[in-house]
Amino acid sequence: MSPPLTFMMGQFEAELPTDRQYAKNHMWAQSLESTDTFRFGFSAYAVRLLQEVYFLDWDVEAKAALARGRAIGYIESKKAESDLYAPIDGTLTEMNDALMDDPSLINRDPYGAAWLFAIEGSGDELMTPQQYVDHLAATWPATQRRLKMQVNE
């Protein structure tokens, strides 16, 4: 496997493994074997912005048909409260039940044990690691402005 790509978030590094693809909603996608099923989790970029996840809840169950952008759950952390959205069209096949018992696992192992769910779908809208880094670079200035506004509130 090639070394991870790194995106600098000011003084913080977000490592992005190159053995997976990425969605615009800051989730990684890893193909499961030779199927059209992808396991999803939060990228290091998302985890850094969220900081200290302490609550996660789902509005959907396995076998649900999903459209990209459909609200599927909710997350709370030290820095944010946010709805979670389906990253691709497809059928939800599996949820990571371990996160319901300990959502803070997202902080400790975002690219491993803290995967969120699996979706069977084409994944055509997913980005390569380099495309994701380019996307982050293009959106980082606006993200920084939003973060500065939150600090000043």
RODO-2510 file (C-alpha; in nm, 4 decimals, decimal comma):
residues 153
     n   res          X          Y          Z
     1     m     0,0000     0,0000     0,0000
     2     s     0,1255     0,3496    -0,0795
     3     p     0,1837     0,5915     0,2051
     4     p    -0,1159     0,8037     0,3075
     5     l    -0,1695     1,1480     0,1629
     6     t    -0,1649     1,4348     0,4114
     7     f    -0,3824     1,7444     0,4145
     8     m    -0,2707     2,0253     0,6436
     9     m    -0,5511     2,1791     0,8477
    10     g    -0,3542     2,4751     0,9739
    11     q    -0,1078     2,3177     1,2161
    12     f    -0,2875     1,9805     1,2193
    13     e    -0,2355     1,6940     0,9760
    14     a    -0,5196     1,4862     0,8373
    15     e    -0,3831     1,1568     0,7047
    16     l    -0,5812     1,0012     0,4228
    17     p    -0,5057     0,6368     0,3424
    18     t    -0,4733     0,5690    -0,0284
    19     d    -0,6337     0,2228    -0,0144
    20     r    -0,9848     0,3693    -0,0180
    21     q    -1,2018     0,6289    -0,1864
    22     y    -1,3666     0,9362    -0,0360
    23     a    -1,7025     1,1133    -0,0436
    24     k    -1,7627     1,4876    -0,0396
    25     n    -1,9286     1,4554     0,3013
    26     h    -1,5869     1,3606     0,4461
    27     m    -1,6367     0,9888     0,4685
    28     w    -1,3958     0,7255     0,3441
    29     a    -1,5228     0,4285     0,1458
    30     q    -1,3517     0,0921     0,1274
    31     s    -1,4724    -0,1739    -0,1125
    32     l    -1,5601    -0,5022     0,0581
    33     e    -1,4016    -0,7870    -0,1344
    34     s    -1,5195    -0,8088    -0,4964
    35     t    -1,8729    -0,6822    -0,4364
    36     d    -2,0407    -0,3492    -0,4982
    37     t    -2,0547    -0,2942    -0,1231
    38     f    -1,8569    -0,0212     0,0486
    39     r    -1,7837     0,0261     0,4164
    40     f    -1,7867     0,3926     0,5224
    41     g    -1,6300     0,5872     0,8070
    42     f    -1,5225     0,9417     0,8881
    43     s    -1,2010     1,0738     0,7350
    44     a    -0,9334     1,2126     0,9683
    45     y    -1,0338     1,5561     0,8380
    46     a    -1,3909     1,5072     0,9655
    47     v    -1,2743     1,3620     1,2972
    48     r    -1,0458     1,6599     1,3537
    49     l    -1,3302     1,9041     1,2877
    50     l    -1,5719     1,7120     1,5093
    51     q    -1,3350     1,6486     1,8036
    52     e    -1,4418     1,4160     2,0829
    53     v    -1,7492     1,2401     1,9447
    54     y    -1,9798     1,1372     2,2280
    55     f    -2,3192     1,0602     2,0695
    56     l    -2,4334     0,8835     1,7529
    57     d    -2,7826     0,7775     1,6502
    58     w    -2,9341     0,6332     1,3337
    59     d    -3,2662     0,7138     1,1656
    60     v    -3,2445     0,4112     0,9335
    61     e    -3,2029     0,0368     0,9645
    62     a    -3,0280    -0,2255     0,7549
    63     k    -3,1884    -0,2999     0,4174
    64     a    -3,3088     0,0611     0,3809
    65     a    -3,2885     0,2050     0,0291
    66     l    -3,0813     0,5229     0,0383
    67     a    -3,0420     0,8164    -0,1956
    68     r    -2,7208     1,0159    -0,1744
    69     g    -2,7803     1,3119     0,0559
    70     r    -3,0637     1,1477     0,2529
    71     a    -3,0422     1,2132     0,6267
    72     i    -2,9620     0,8814     0,7944
    73     g    -2,8551     0,9765     1,1457
    74     y    -2,7191     1,2309     1,3883
    75     i    -2,3850     1,2915     1,5600
    76     e    -2,2819     1,5104     1,8530
    77     s    -1,9309     1,6041     1,9526
    78     k    -1,7394     1,8666     2,1441
    79     k    -1,7353     2,0962     1,8392
    80     a    -2,0454     2,0097     1,6388
    81     e    -2,3938     1,8694     1,6228
    82     s    -2,4830     1,7465     1,2784
    83     d    -2,7108     1,5297     1,0722
    84     l    -2,5394     1,2474     0,8857
    85     y    -2,6159     1,1927     0,5186
    86     a    -2,5863     0,8950     0,2858
    87     p    -2,2680     0,9363     0,0794
    88     i    -2,3935     0,7291    -0,2169
    89     d    -2,7127     0,5813    -0,3604
    90     g    -2,7699     0,2207    -0,2625
    91     t    -2,8973    -0,0211    -0,0012
    92     l    -2,7780    -0,0032     0,3573
    93     t    -2,6482    -0,3506     0,4377
    94     e    -2,4874    -0,3175     0,7793
    95     m    -2,4414    -0,0804     1,0735
    96     n    -2,1485    -0,0876     1,3153
    97     d    -2,3285    -0,1714     1,6402
    98     a    -2,0085    -0,1242     1,8430
    99     l    -2,0365     0,2520     1,7875
   100     m    -2,3745     0,2600     1,9582
   101     d    -2,2056     0,1342     2,2762
   102     d    -1,8968     0,3542     2,2392
   103     p    -1,9158     0,6356     1,9788
   104     s    -1,5838     0,7737     2,1099
   105     l    -1,4202     0,4903     1,9145
   106     i    -1,4502     0,7299     1,6181
   107     n    -1,1857     0,9478     1,7850
   108     r    -0,9455     0,6588     1,8413
   109     d    -0,9669     0,4432     1,5281
   110     p    -1,1434     0,6269     1,2424
   111     y    -0,9956     0,4092     0,9658
   112     g    -1,0457     0,0771     1,1423
   113     a    -1,2875    -0,0318     1,4117
   114     a    -1,4884     0,2919     1,3902
   115     w    -1,6393     0,2274     1,0483
   116     l    -1,9992     0,3522     1,0443
   117     f    -2,2020     0,1436     0,7989
   118     a    -2,1907    -0,0459     0,4700
   119     i    -2,3876     0,0375     0,1550
   120     e    -2,4322    -0,1748    -0,1545
   121     g    -2,4150     0,0598    -0,4532
   122     s    -2,2025     0,1578    -0,7501
   123     g    -1,9919     0,4203    -0,5739
   124     d    -1,9639     0,6153    -0,9005
   125     e    -1,9720     0,9462    -0,7113
   126     l    -1,6739     0,8602    -0,4893
   127     m    -1,3393     1,0388    -0,5284
   128     t    -0,9853     0,9079    -0,5446
   129     p    -0,7608     1,0097    -0,2535
   130     q    -0,5998     1,2839    -0,4665
   131     q    -0,9377     1,4169    -0,5793
   132     y    -1,0409     1,4323    -0,2137
   133     v    -0,7252     1,6261    -0,1200
   134     d    -0,8009     1,8675    -0,4066
   135     h    -1,1593     1,9014    -0,2777
   136     l    -1,0306     1,9757     0,0748
   137     a    -0,7880     2,2358    -0,0585
   138     a    -1,0686     2,4074    -0,2491
   139     t    -1,3054     2,4149     0,0501
   140     w    -1,0546     2,4753     0,3316
   141     p    -1,0622     2,8605     0,3136
   142     a    -1,4425     2,8637     0,3645
   143     t    -1,4124     2,6057     0,6438
   144     q    -1,1528     2,8210     0,8200
   145     r    -1,3843     3,1240     0,8033
   146     r    -1,6712     2,9215     0,9563
   147     l    -1,4418     2,7920     1,2326
   148     k    -1,3244     3,1454     1,3159
   149     m    -1,6866     3,2645     1,3355
   150     q    -1,7687     2,9822     1,5811
   151     v    -1,4770     3,0816     1,8039
   152     n    -1,5881     3,4465     1,8034
   153     e    -1,9530     3,3718     1,8900
***
